[in-house]
Amino acid sequence: MERNVTCKAENTMIDSVGRSVVGTTLVTVSMEVLYSPNVQRLQNQTVLLNTSLTAVCNLTDAGNPPASIFVWIRKDTGKVIGTGQTLVIKSIILADEGEYQCNASNKMQPITNEVVYGLSQLTVYINVEYGAYVLAFEANQSHNSIVVNQGETVELLCDANGDPEPVVRVINTTRENESILVEIKGRKAKYHIQQAKCEYDTGNYTCSANNRYDEGRQMLSA
């Protein structure tokens, strides 16, 4: 930014015949104002596991002289993970989730003074999401199949994972139509078969977990 500043000097003089004379002189100086850049607010990012992410460090004001140094830092480690105005993370993994900081700076050198670096910084949170899947499906802590006596209680436990948090269901699939025994939004679903009866409760049971990305299923026999 340039600005012109004018200095005016004036005096009043009396000549030899007693007349008043005004003397004036003007000097105009061009002054350049140096200032730091300003980073635009960064929007938090949500990205699917194993895809690529691009984040841009935009400026509302480039500063004077314009910002020329851009550095991306992982906040929890302090490690520099990128330089340049654009950050690209390819094939993102769960460990990439976290807070990142963009630093934008310019080099200012006022006349007769030492170099000063202007700095502006803002942070962005990167949230990594992934499809739902079933970790384990158990009947009385047994996998795959279980044998119980008539009248015993059977505990069905479905353990799932996913981000966003999945909807988990324990389903009776022994008959032609699936019958949902329990449905929750979370990571674990539990159902008790009270006083198991061979003619009604013997058969296949399924645990399903789904979110907006995927559905996982696992079956066991009782």
C-alpha positions in Angstrom: 0.0 0.0 0.0 1.4 3.4 -1.0 0.5 6.7 0.4 1.7 10.2 -0.5 2.6 12.5 2.4 3.2 16.2 1.8 5.2 18.5 4.0 4.5 22.2 3.7 6.8 24.9 5.1 5.8 28.5 5.2 7.1 31.7 6.7 6.3 35.4 6.5 9.0 37.9 5.5 9.2 41.7 5.5 10.9 43.2 2.5 13.1 46.3 2.3 10.1 48.6 1.7 8.1 47.1 4.6 5.8 44.8 2.6 4.8 41.4 4.0 5.8 38.5 1.8 4.8 34.9 2.4 7.3 32.2 1.5 6.0 28.6 0.9 7.6 25.3 -0.1 6.1 21.8 -0.6 7.8 18.4 -0.5 5.9 15.2 -1.3 7.1 11.9 -0.1 5.8 8.5 -1.3 5.3 6.2 1.7 4.8 2.4 1.4 2.9 0.8 4.3 4.0 -2.8 5.1 1.6 -5.2 6.8 0.9 -8.9 7.5 -1.4 -11.2 5.5 -4.7 -12.4 6.9 -5.8 -16.0 6.6 -9.5 -16.7 5.8 -11.4 -18.8 8.3 -10.9 -22.5 7.5 -13.9 -24.8 7.4 -13.6 -28.1 9.2 -13.3 -31.1 6.8 -14.9 -34.5 6.8 -13.3 -37.1 4.6 -13.9 -40.8 3.9 -11.2 -43.3 4.8 -8.7 -44.1 2.0 -9.8 -41.1 -0.1 -7.8 -37.9 -0.8 -8.2 -34.6 1.0 -7.4 -31.1 -0.4 -7.4 -28.1 2.0 -6.6 -24.5 0.8 -5.2 -21.8 2.9 -7.1 -18.8 1.4 -6.3 -15.2 2.4 -8.8 -12.4 2.9 -5.8 -10.0 2.5 -2.4 -11.1 1.0 -0.6 -8.4 3.0 2.2 -6.1 1.7 4.3 -7.5 0.3 2.0 -10.4 -0.6 2.4 -13.6 1.5 4.9 -16.0 -0.1 5.5 -18.5 2.7 2.9 -21.1 3.6 3.4 -23.9 6.1 1.0 -26.6 7.3 1.6 -28.0 10.8 0.0 -31.0 12.6 -1.0 -29.4 15.9 -0.7 -32.4 18.2 2.9 -33.2 17.1 4.1 -29.8 15.9 5.4 -31.5 12.8 5.5 -29.7 9.4 3.4 -31.8 7.0 3.3 -29.5 4.0 4.4 -26.3 2.4 2.5 -24.3 -0.1 -0.9 -22.8 -0.1 -2.6 -26.1 -0.7 -2.4 -29.2 1.5 -3.0 -32.6 -0.1 -3.3 -35.8 1.9 -3.6 -38.9 -0.4 -5.2 -42.1 0.7 -6.1 -40.7 4.2 -5.9 -43.0 7.2 -7.5 -42.9 10.7 -4.2 -41.6 12.1 -4.6 -38.5 9.9 -7.6 -37.3 11.9 -6.8 -34.2 14.0 -6.2 -30.5 14.0 -4.0 -28.8 11.4 -2.7 -25.2 11.3 -2.0 -23.1 8.3 0.7 -20.4 8.7 0.9 -17.7 6.1 3.7 -15.2 6.3 5.4 -12.4 4.4 8.8 -10.8 4.6 8.8 -7.1 5.4 11.9 -4.9 5.4 11.3 -1.3 6.4 13.9 1.3 5.4 16.9 1.3 7.8 15.3 -1.4 9.9 15.9 -5.2 10.2 13.7 -7.7 8.4 10.3 -8.5 10.0 8.1 -11.5 9.1 4.4 -10.9 9.2 2.3 -14.0 10.3 -1.3 -15.1 10.2 -2.5 -18.6 11.3 -5.7 -20.5 11.6 -6.6 -24.1 12.3 -8.8 -26.7 10.6 -10.0 -30.0 12.0 -10.0 -33.1 9.7 -12.5 -35.8 10.7 -11.9 -39.2 9.1 -15.1 -41.3 8.6 -15.4 -45.0 7.6 -18.0 -47.6 6.8 -19.8 -49.7 9.4 -18.7 -53.3 10.0 -19.3 -56.0 12.6 -16.4 -56.7 14.9 -17.9 -59.8 16.6 -21.2 -61.6 17.0 -21.5 -63.9 20.0 -24.1 -66.1 21.7 -23.2 -66.8 25.3 -19.6 -65.6 24.4 -19.4 -68.3 21.7 -18.8 -67.5 18.0 -20.3 -69.1 14.9 -22.7 -71.5 16.7 -23.9 -72.6 20.1 -25.8 -75.5 21.6 -28.1 -74.8 24.6 -30.6 -76.8 26.6 -34.3 -76.2 26.5 -35.3 -73.4 28.8 -31.9 -71.8 29.1 -31.2 -68.1 28.5 -29.1 -67.1 25.5 -27.4 -63.8 25.4 -26.8 -62.5 21.9 -24.1 -59.7 21.7 -23.3 -57.8 18.6 -20.1 -55.6 18.7 -19.8 -53.2 15.7 -17.8 -50.1 14.6 -18.2 -47.3 12.2 -18.0 -43.5 11.8 -20.6 -42.0 11.8 -21.9 -44.2 14.6 -23.8 -47.1 13.1 -27.3 -48.5 13.6 -26.8 -52.0 15.0 -29.5 -54.7 14.8 -29.8 -58.2 16.1 -32.1 -60.1 13.7 -33.8 -63.5 13.8 -33.3 -65.0 10.3 -34.6 -68.5 11.1 -37.8 -67.9 9.2 -38.8 -66.6 5.8 -39.1 -63.0 7.0 -36.4 -61.3 9.0 -37.5 -60.3 12.5 -35.5 -57.5 14.2 -35.0 -58.4 17.9 -33.2 -55.2 18.9 -32.1 -52.1 17.2 -29.8 -49.3 18.6 -27.6 -46.5 17.3 -24.3 -47.2 18.9 -21.5 -49.8 19.0 -23.1 -52.7 20.9 -26.5 -54.4 20.7 -27.6 -57.1 23.2 -30.6 -59.4 23.2 -31.6 -62.1 25.6 -33.6 -65.2 24.5 -35.4 -66.1 27.7 -36.2 -69.8 28.3 -35.1 -70.9 24.8 -37.5 -73.2 23.0 -36.2 -75.6 20.3 -39.3 -75.2 18.1 -39.1 -71.4 18.1 -35.5 -70.3 18.8 -33.3 -72.8 17.0 -31.9 -71.4 13.8 -29.8 -68.5 12.4 -29.3 -65.1 13.8 -27.7 -62.1 12.1 -26.0 -59.0 13.4 -26.0 -56.0 11.0 -24.3 -52.6 11.3 -24.8 -49.9 8.8 -24.1 -46.2 8.3 -24.3 -43.9 5.3 -21.2 -45.5 3.8 -21.6 -49.3 4.3 -23.4 -52.2 5.9 -21.7 -55.1 7.6 -23.3 -58.5 8.6 -22.3 -61.5 10.5 -24.3 -64.7 11.2 -24.3 -67.4 13.9 -26.5 -70.5 14.6 -28.2 -71.3 17.8 
